[in-house]
Amino acid sequence: MTRSEKVSLFLLRVSLGWLFFYSGITKILNPEWTSLKYLQGAKMFTGFFSWMTQPSVLSVIDFMNEWGQLLLGISLILGIVIRLSTTLGAILMALYYSALPFPYPNPQSFIVDQHIIYALVMIYLGAVRAGRAYGLEIWCSNLPICSKFPRLRKFLG
């Protein structure tokens, strides 16, 4: 990988990471935040999203949403455990997208909206092992524990 490719990959990874970090931290710091209105407004798979609005389920969904976004952001910013975090992040974006009306998820888009773009960028970052571009994945994959458990090296970097 050339230096300019690494810098571009690094900037893409960190900027997307910041987007998710900020989204997660603002939700965590706002005690009134909940995903209830988003779930109630689902236009597709309404039964599934309605089930998520049950109080016992909603608290788990909110927790996973807040902390999932925060941890995804940290993972991308630091460039660590990128394969796992980008896979889970792409699934999260697919879930967000699946609540929107099809084929017009919002007034400015037809079929594809920002959730699809974010998911595809995350798939790309995971596929090219973006944590190796000025991230911590190489350092983590060289830890002694990775020598003891070689499968962990594949997971970390």
Order of alpha helices (4+ residues) and beta strands (2+ residues): alpha-alpha-alpha-alpha-alpha-alpha-alpha-alpha-alpha
